[in-house]
């Protein structure tokens, strides 16, 4: 019996990495593989309304958004709640879609929303599609961002110092 030579394995196509930047001490550039390897995986079974296709039911897996962004070290004193509550996250996707979350929404001392940066949707890896922002507490899917390209972190500054 002759042996058939093993076929070379091709690595899955990788998407562009995304960045965590803004008012942070350590900006990050991450891929879906980085998310999978560096943080604990959480699961979210969600149902949300989509304006174009009605109710959607999906299962997502990935790290918590607050843990990933926390590694970039947002420029606030973690011990001062009022300062943390001034910070925003602006998330952008590959299709140009963007959304904003308040740090207080995802902070365990405030809203504690278990928002994810999903690495898998319905048992399909998102390596080629890109990470997806998942906000499981939302009834509407408008803040679900596909193919995340960047997460900007910064303080909300009101004009005129109000």
N, C-alpha and C positions, 0 to 999 in steps of 0.2 A: 504494500500500500504506500503510495507516495504522499508526501506532505504538501499541502497547498500553502504557498507563502502567505503570511498574514498581510492583509491589506493595510496600508498606512491609515491611521485614524486621523481624521481631520477635526481640528478643534472647532467648537461651535463659534459661529460669527459673534463678535463682540460689538456692543453698541458703544457709542462715544461715552466716556465717563461723564459724570456730572460733578458739579462743584458745590461746596458749602462755603460761602464767602460773606463778606460784609464786615460788620462790627464783631469780629471774632479774633481770638489770639492766634489760632492755628487753622488757617483755611485748609480745606480737604478737597481732594479729587478722588472720587470713588467710582467703582463699577458695581454691577449687580453681584458679581463674584465676591467683591470685597464685603458687601453687605451680608452675604451669606456666611462668609468665613469669620467675620470679626465680631458679630453680635448674636445674641440669643434670638431664636426665631419665635415669633408669636403668630397666632392664627386668628383670623377675623372672618366669621360667616356673616355676610352682609346682604341686605336687601335695600335697594334704593330706587327711586323713580328717575327714569331717564326721559327727558322731554321728547326725544325723537322715537324711542322704541319701548317705552313703558317700563314696568317693573323689571329690575335686573337682580338676579340672585347669583352671588359668587362667593368663593372661598379664597382668601388671600393669606399668604405667609410672608413674613419678613420682620425686620427689627423695628422697634419703636422709633418713631421720628425723633422724639426728645432725646433718646440715647445717642443716636447718630449725630445730631446737631450738638449735643453736649460735648462730644469729643473735640469739636472745633473750638470750644471754650468761648461762648458768647461773652462779650465784654460787659458783664454785670456782676455784681457781688452776689454769689449764690445764696448768701445768708440774708440778703435784704429783699424781702418779698415785693415791696412796692417798686423797687427798681426792676426786678424781673418782669413785673406785670406791664412794663412800658415797651417791651420788645415784641417785634413782629417777625414773621417768617413769610417771605414771598417765594412761592414755588412756581417754576416755569417748566413747561413741557415742550417736547419736540415739535408739536403741532402749533405752537404759539399760544396755547392756552396757559393762563396764569391764575393763581389764587393767592389769598393772604390768610394766614392764621395768626392769632395772638399767642404769644408764648404761654400766657395764662391758660389757654384752652388745653394745652398738652401737658402742662406742669402738674405733677402729682399733688402739689399743695393747693391748686386751684381747680380747674375743670377736670384734669386727669384723663382727657380723651386719649384712648390708645391708638392714635394715628400711626399708621405703618408706612414704611417705604418697602413696598411689596417686591419680593424677588420671585414669587410664584403666584399664579392665578389659576384656580380650578385645576390644580395638579400639573400645570404647564409652567416650566421655567421661563422667566422673563429676560434671560441673558441677551437675546437678540432684540427683543422689543424695548427693553429698558425698564428701569425701576418705575413703580407706580405709587403715587401718593394715595393712600386710602384713609378716609375719615369715617370710620364705622358708625359714629354717632349722628351723621347727617342723613336726613330723610331723602334728600335730593342728591344726585350724583355730580353736581356741578363742580365740587372741589376735589373730585377724583382726577388726578393729573397723570396722564400716560407719558411714558418716555421722559422722565424727569431729566432736565438739562442743568438746572441750577436751583439752589436754595440760598436766598439772600437773607441774612439775619441782621436786624438793626433796631435801634430805638425809635419809637414814634415821637417825632418832634412836632409840636404844634406851633404854627406860625404866630409870632408875637409873644411867645413864651407863656401862653395861657395854660 
